[in-house]
Amino acid sequence: MNRLLLYMAWGFLLCARPVFGQSLENLKGQKPFTLSGSIGTGANFYTSNEAYKTRDPFSWNLYGNLTARIYGIDLPFSFVVNQYSRSYSAPFSQFGISPTYKWATLHLGHRNISLSPLVFDGQSFLGAGMELRPGKWEFAGFYGRLNKAISEDTTYDHRIEPQYSRMGYGAKIGFGKEKGKINFHFFHARDDEGSVPAITDSLNAPLPRENAVLGTSWTLRFFKVFSFDGHLAVSLLNRDMRYGVLDSIGSYEVPGFVRRLSPVNESTVFSYSGRTQLVLNLQKFNALAGYQRIQPDYISLGTPYTINDLETFSGNMGGSLFRGHLSIQASGSAQHNNLGQALATELHARSANLSVNANLNTHWNVNLNINGAHVLQKDGQLELNDSLRMNQLMLSYSLSPSYLTSSVTRQHVVSGNISYTDLDDRNPVTSTQAAGNNLNISANYSLQFLQSFRGVQAGLNYSIYGQQDYRYHSTGVHAGGNAQLLKDHQLNMQGDVGYYFNRSDGETVGNNITFSLNSSYTVKKHSFSLYSSYIITPPVNLNPLDKVNRVPYAVGSRNLSAGISYGYHF
C-alpha cells in the first residue's frame, strides 16, 4: 500500500501537465480556491489460447483528472498510475501558464505558438513568449528549448537514441483583418553539441544541426465569395555544424544578411516550400483548388512532421439541390515525388471521391459513395520493367439506404449497406497475390421503446472475398438489446451476441461466435462499469493445405476479455 501511495504522489507532482490561459480582467468576485474533477481505478482481465500473447492477463490503473481554480484561473492536471509505471526512470512533466489582458497574452513554461505550417507549428517550447493583437496589427515571439538532451543508453531492451538539446526562437508580425491579412515569420534553431556526452556508435550518432527559416502567409477576400490563402517559406539548414564556416562558395560571396541569419558551411542546404488555395463560396455551391510544392531538401526544425519532396494538386466542389434534399460532393488529388529528378523511381498517386446524399423525405435517406485510388511507379534514375513496377488501381462503391419512423412511444430504424471493393494489380508478377475483390451486404433493424428506455436490435451480414477463382464466404447474424433501469435510469446495460458461418469454395472453414456485455451504474458522484467480450473461432480444416494462405482467418482461437472500473466525480 505504501508503494501505491508513493506512485500516486509521483503522479500528482511529476506526471502532471497543468496548462491554462486566463483573462486577468475579471478577477473580482472569484472564489480564492476550488478543486473539481474525478479520480478512479480499473482492472482488466484477458485470456486466450493464442501462441503469442498480445495482452497481459491482468492489468490495473489508477487515474485522476483534477482542476484547481485559484481566483478564477484554472490549473488542470492529471495522473495515471499502472503496473508499467515502475519501468520509467524519469516521469514526464510539463507546466505552462498563459495569462491574458485585453489584446496581450504572455506565455511561460511549456507552451505552443503557431507561426506558420511551413515555419513553426506542431511542437511546444519550454521558455517564454508573447502574442499582441492591437487593432489590425498582430505580433508574436518566443524563445525556449525545443528538444531536451537525451544521452545514449544501450542498457534497455529498446535502445534509447541520443538527442542534442535544441534551443530556438521565432517571431511573427502581421497586419490586416478578415478581408485581407499578411504575415511575416522568422524561426531559428540550433543544437547544442556539448549537451550530450560522446556517443560510442558514431555511425548512428545524430548530427548537430542549425536552421533559419523565413516565411510569409496571406489571406485575401474579394467579391464577397472568393478567398485566396497561401504560405511561402525558405529554409537555410546546416546539416552538420561541425564543418568550418564559409564566407564564399567558389567565386560567389555569401551575402552578409544570410550569414547573420545562420552560418554557411559545406553541409548547408537552401530550399523552399509553398502552398496555396483558392476558394469559392456561394449559397448552394462551393469549390476549392489547391496547390502545394515542398522541395526535396526543404526542412524546418520547427515543423518536424513535414514531408518534403512532394508536389500536390487538389480540388473539390459540392452543392445542394431541391431545397437541400440532395447534396453532392466531389474531390480529387494528384501528387508525386522526385522533384529534383534524383531518385531511382518516381511515385505518382491519384485519388478521387464522389458522395451523393439524398433526404427523400422525413423517413428515407440514401447515401452513395464512390472512391478511387491509383498508385503508379514511374522511371527515375532507374528504368523499370512491368514486372518490377508498382501499378495498382483500387475502386470502391457503397450504397447505404435507411428508413426511420417514430411515434411518442417507439422509434423504428431499418438500415442497410452494400459495398464492393476491387483491387486491380497490373504488375504481372504480383497480381496473383495482390489482386482481389470484396463484396459486403448488411441489414440492421432497431426498435427503441422511448418511454421505457429499452431497445432491441438485430442484423444480418454477408461478405465474400475473391481472389482469381478462389472465394471465401462469411454469413453472420447478431442480436442484442439495451436498457436503462431503476427509477432515475442509473443502471445502463447493453449486450449483443453473434454467430458467423464461414466457408471456402463450398468447404466449411470454421464458424465464429461473438458475445459482448456492457453495463454501468451511476449514483450521485459515483460510477461503476463492467464489460466483457468473448470471441470463438473454431480451427480451420482445409484440404488441400495449399489454400491456408488464402483464408483471412485460418486459426482456431478463443479470446475472453473483461474489465471493471470505478470513478468518483466532484
Rosetta blueprint (number, residue, H / E / L):
1 M L
2 N H
3 R H
4 L H
5 L H
6 L H
7 Y H
8 M H
9 A H
10 W H
11 G H
12 F H
13 L H
14 L L
15 C L
16 A L
17 R L
18 P L
19 V E
20 F E
21 G E
22 Q E
23 S E
24 L L
25 E L
26 N L
27 L L
28 K L
29 G L
30 Q L
31 K L
32 P L
33 F L
34 T E
35 L E
36 S E
37 G E
38 S E
39 I E
40 G E
41 T E
42 G E
43 A E
44 N E
45 F E
46 Y E
47 T E
48 S E
49 N L
50 E L
51 A L
52 Y L
53 K L
54 T L
55 R L
56 D L
57 P L
58 F E
59 S E
60 W E
61 N E
62 L E
63 Y E
64 G E
65 N E
66 L E
67 T E
68 A E
69 R E
70 I E
71 Y L
72 G L
73 I E
74 D E
75 L E
76 P E
77 F E
78 S E
79 F E
80 V E
81 V E
82 N E
83 Q L
84 Y L
85 S H
86 R H
87 S H
88 Y L
89 S L
90 A L
91 P L
92 F L
93 S L
94 Q L
95 F L
96 G E
97 I E
98 S E
99 P E
100 T E
101 Y E
102 K L
103 W L
104 A E
105 T E
106 L E
107 H E
108 L E
109 G E
110 H E
111 R E
112 N L
113 I L
114 S L
115 L L
116 S E
117 P L
118 L L
119 V L
120 F E
121 D L
122 G L
123 Q L
124 S L
125 F E
126 L E
127 G E
128 A E
129 G E
130 M E
131 E E
132 L E
133 R L
134 P L
135 G L
136 K L
137 W E
138 E E
139 F E
140 A E
141 G E
142 F E
143 Y E
144 G E
145 R E
146 L E
147 N E
148 K L
149 A L
150 I E
151 S L
152 E L
153 D E
154 T L
155 T L
156 Y L
157 D L
158 H L
159 R L
160 I E
161 E L
162 P L
163 Q E
164 Y L
165 S E
166 R E
167 M E
168 G E
169 Y E
170 G E
171 A E
172 K E
173 I E
174 G E
175 F E
176 G E
177 K E
178 E L
179 K L
180 G E
181 K E
182 I E
183 N E
184 F E
185 H E
186 F E
187 F E
188 H E
189 A E
190 R E
191 D E
192 D E
193 E H
194 G H
195 S H
196 V L
197 P L
198 A L
199 I L
200 T L
201 D L
202 S H
203 L H
204 N H
205 A L
206 P L
207 L L
208 P L
209 R L
210 E E
211 N E
212 A E
213 V E
214 L E
215 G E
216 T E
217 S E
218 W E
219 T E
220 L E
221 R E
222 F E
223 F L
224 K L
225 V L
226 F E
227 S E
228 F E
229 D E
230 G E
231 H E
232 L E
233 A E
234 V E
235 S E
236 L E
237 L E
238 N E
239 R L
240 D L
241 M L
242 R L
243 Y L
244 G L
245 V L
246 L L
247 D L
248 S E
249 I E
250 G L
251 S L
252 Y E
253 E E
254 V L
255 P L
256 G H
257 F H
258 V H
259 R H
260 R H
261 L H
262 S L
263 P L
264 V L
265 N L
266 E L
267 S L
268 T E
269 V E
270 F E
271 S E
272 Y E
273 S E
274 G E
275 R E
276 T E
277 Q E
278 L E
279 V E
280 L E
281 N E
282 L L
283 Q L
284 K L
285 F E
286 N E
287 A E
288 L E
289 A E
290 G E
291 Y E
292 Q E
293 R E
294 I E
295 Q L
296 P L
297 D L
298 Y L
299 I L
300 S L
301 L L
302 G L
303 T L
304 P L
305 Y L
306 T L
307 I L
308 N L
309 D L
310 L E
311 E E
312 T E
313 F E
314 S E
315 G E
316 N E
317 M E
318 G E
319 G E
320 S E
321 L E
322 F L
323 R L
324 G L
325 H L
326 L E
327 S E
328 I E
329 Q E
330 A E
331 S E
332 G E
333 S E
334 A E
335 Q E
336 H E
337 N L
338 N L
339 L L
340 G L
341 Q L
342 A L
343 L L
344 A L
345 T E
346 E E
347 L E
348 H E
349 A E
350 R E
351 S E
352 A E
353 N E
354 L E
355 S E
356 V E
357 N E
358 A E
359 N E
360 L L
361 N L
362 T L
363 H L
364 W E
365 N E
366 V E
367 N E
368 L E
369 N E
370 I E
371 N E
372 G E
373 A E
374 H E
375 V E
376 L E
377 Q E
378 K E
379 D E
380 G L
381 Q L
382 L L
383 E L
384 L L
385 N L
386 D L
387 S L
388 L L
389 R L
390 M L
391 N E
392 Q E
393 L E
394 M E
395 L E
396 S E
397 Y E
398 S E
399 L E
400 S E
401 P E
402 S E
403 Y E
404 L E
405 T E
406 S E
407 S L
408 V L
409 T L
410 R E
411 Q E
412 H E
413 V E
414 V E
415 S E
416 G E
417 N E
418 I E
419 S E
420 Y E
421 T E
422 D E
423 L E
424 D E
425 D E
426 R L
427 N L
428 P L
429 V L
430 T L
431 S H
432 T H
433 Q H
434 A H
435 A L
436 G E
437 N E
438 N E
439 L E
440 N E
441 I E
442 S E
443 A E
444 N E
445 Y E
446 S E
447 L E
448 Q E
449 F E
450 L L
451 Q L
452 S L
453 F L
454 R E
455 G E
456 V E
457 Q E
458 A E
459 G E
460 L E
461 N E
462 Y E
463 S E
464 I E
465 Y E
466 G E
467 Q E
468 Q L
469 D L
470 Y E
471 R E
472 Y E
473 H E
474 S E
475 T E
476 G E
477 V E
478 H E
479 A E
480 G E
481 G E
482 N E
483 A E
484 Q E
485 L E
486 L L
487 K L
488 D L
489 H L
490 Q L
491 L E
492 N E
493 M E
494 Q E
495 G E
496 D E
497 V E
498 G E
499 Y E
500 Y E
501 F E
502 N E
503 R E
504 S E
505 D L
506 G L
507 E E
508 T E
509 V L
510 G L
511 N L
512 N E
513 I E
514 T E
515 F E
516 S E
517 L E
518 N E
519 S E
520 S E
521 Y E
522 T E
523 V E
524 K L
525 K L
526 H E
527 S E
528 F E
529 S E
530 L E
531 Y E
532 S E
533 S E
534 Y E
535 I E
536 I E
537 T E
538 P L
539 P L
540 V L
541 N L
542 L L
543 N L
544 P L
545 L H
546 D H
547 K H
548 V H
549 N H
550 R H
551 V L
552 P L
553 Y L
554 A L
555 V L
556 G L
557 S E
558 R E
559 N E
560 L E
561 S E
562 A E
563 G E
564 I E
565 S E
566 Y E
567 G E
568 Y E
569 H E
570 F L
